[in-house]
Amino acid sequence: MLPVALLSKLALGALRTAATSAPGLITGVTIATTAVANVLGMGEAKTNWNALAKVLEVEIPGIVGNAVFLSRGDWIAEDREGFLHAASLFGGDLQKLSGICSNLESQVDQVRDAYAVYWLEIGALAATILGYVVACQAMKLTPYTRVQAEMWLNRLVALTNWMIGQKTKILMGFLALAGSTLATSSQSLGQLFTIKPTGDVKVDFQRATISTAPPPQWLAPKRDAPAPYEENPPSQR
């Protein structure tokens, strides 16, 4: 299938060519022009959202998981449990954020597909209308069919403008719904960057202190120690 940008250019070109013989088609051309969009940019945005979702789903959780694994060594203080809990919460938030990015990717892709379908239909309509306009102009050269050709051309113009208007109306209705959904997802994404603890969990970092007191119970790390030296081991007796 041709790129959407090329489809829209060819469709509008065919409509403008037909409008030179049927000026009433300028209305349809004007309506269709409102649906010109940067579909290539939508494809790039889709790729970026997908890449971000993969990073949040795979790469960063892998780093967090590695940190949790390394913490199983000699870290025996009580704050290790707090670290594990924070790592678990952080991993859950990463999954939520990855889901939001995947949702945005899907919605951008749907908008891009809607534009592709629209211009494919407008292009097919423009090619058909151009052929009919040429035929009507040829009929107008004959005195016997001139009046009938003029009548058919007027009806063709009215029908074409109506069809373009209906297709554009359907597209704009879909875009309005998709825009509302995108705004909701974007709002959820923005909330992740404005979360501030309040109440009992609020931290005053200007007055915060780090306690260096030893934990109430200290356990020596388990290490494999060599066996004591014996001059006459049992295996040699």
N, C-alpha and C positions, 0 to 999 in steps of 0.2 A: 504494500500500500504506500502511496506517496506520502511524504511528510505533510503534516497539517498546515504548516506555513505555506507550502507550495499549493496545496489544495485550495486554501482560502484565496490565494493570489489568482489562480486559474479561474475559480468560480466567480470572483468579483470581476475579473477581466471579461469573461463571457457575458455576464450580466450588463456590464457597461457597453460592450459591443452591441448587444441586443437593444440597449436603450438608445442608441444612435438612430435606430429606425422606429423605436417605440418609446418615446420620451417618458411615458407614464411609468416605465420600469425604474426610473430614478428613485422612486419611493422605496421599492424593494431593495435597491442597491444601498440606499441610506440605512435601512433597517439592518441588512446583513452586515454592514460595516461596524455596527455596534458590537458584533460578536467576534471581532478580530482580537486575538489574545496571544501572549507569549507562551505558546504551548511548549516550545523547546526549553524555556526556563522552568516550566512545570516538571518536565522530565528530569532536569538537573536537581530540582528540589526533592523530587521523589527519591533519587539516588542518594542524596545527602541524608534524608531522614532514615533511609534504610541502613546506611553505613553507621549512623549514630546509634540506631537501635541495636545493631550487632555489637558495637563496642560496649554498650551498657549491659547487654545480655551475656556476653562471653568474656571479653578482655578484662574489664574492671572486676567482675566477680572472681575471675581467676586470680587476680592480684590479691584480692581480699582473702580468698581461700588459702592462698600460699602463706599469707601473714598469719592466719589462724593455725595453719599446720606448724609453722615455725614456733608459734607461741607454746607449743606442747613440750618444749624442751625443759629448760631449768626455771621457767617462770612459775613460781609456786605461791606468789603473793595473792591476796584476796582480790585485787583489782583485775586479775586475769579473767575472772567470771564476768566482771563488768565489761571487759573488752570483748569477750565472746558474745555477750548480749548485744553490745553496740554493733558488732560486725554482723550479727544476724539481722538486726533492724535495718542496717545500711544495705545489706543484700536484698531485703524485701523492697526497700524504696527504689533500688536500682531496677528491679524487675518491673515495678509500676511505671517508672520513667521510660523504660524500654517499651512497654506496652503502649504508652502514649505516643511515642515516636513512631511505632509501627502503625498505629491508628491514623496518625497524620499522613504517613506515607500512603496508606490505602485511600484516604480521602482525596489527596492530591492526584493520585492515579485515576480515580473515578472522574474527577473534574477534567483531567486531560482526555480521557476516553470520551466524555460527553462532547467536548469540542471537536474531537476527531469525527464522531458520528454526525454531528451537525454539519460540518463542512463537506463531508462525503455526500450527504443528502443534498445540500445546497449546490454542490458541484454537478451532481447528476441532473438536478432540476435546471440549472443554468444551461447545460449543454442541450437539453431537450428543448427548452424555450428558445434558444438561439436558432435551432433548426426550424421551429415553427414560425418564428419571425421572418426568417429568410423566405420560407414558403409563402407567407402572407404578402410579403413585399413583391414576390414574383407574380402572385395572383392580381395584385393591384395594377400591374402593367397591362392587364387585359381588360378592356371596357366591360365585358360581360360578367366578370367576377370581382370587379373593383369594390363595389358596395359590400358584397358579402365578405370579402377579405378584410375590409375596414372594420366590419362588425366583429368578425372573429378575432381580429387583433386587439380590439378594445376588451373583449371578454378574456382573452389570453392574458393581457396586462393585469386586469383586475384579479384574476385567479392566481397569477404568479405572486403578486404583492400579498394577497391573503395567505398563500401557503408559506411564504417567507416569514410573514408576521407570526403565523401560528408556530412554526418551528422555532423561531427566535423566542417566542413567549414560553414554550416548553423548556428551552435551554435556560432561560433566565430564572424560571421557577426552580429548576434543579439547582442552579448555582446559588440561589438564595437559601435553599435548604442546606446545601453543602457548606455554604459560608457560615451559617448558624452553627453547624456541627464543628467546623474548624475553629470557630471562635471559642466554643466550649472547651475543646481540647487544648487550645492555646492558653486559655485561662487556667486550666489544671496544670499545664506545664509551668506557667509563671508563678503559681502558688508555691512550687517547690523551692523557688529562690527567695521567697519572702517569709518563710516560716521563722518565727522568733519565739523562743520559750517564754512563757509568762507564769505568773503565780509562784507556786512552790518550786517549780523547776527552773525559774529564771536565774541566770548566773550573772553576778556583777563581777566582771573580769578585773576591774580596778581594785577590788577588795578580796579577790579569790586567793587562797593560799594552798599550797601543796603540803600535805602532812608527810613528815619523814619518820613518824613513829613506827617501830617494828610491828608486824602483824601479831595478833594474840597467840598464834601458834605457828611455829616454824618447823618445816619439814626439810630435812636434808635431801638434796637431789639424789636420785638413785643412779649410781654409777657402778659399772663393772670394775671391781678391784682385783688385782692379781692375787693368786693364792700365796700364802706365806712360804718363805724359803725353808726347805728341809734338806739337811745334808744327806739323809738316807730316805728318799721317798718310798712309799709302799711298793711301787712297781719294780724297785730294784732290790727288794728284800728277798 
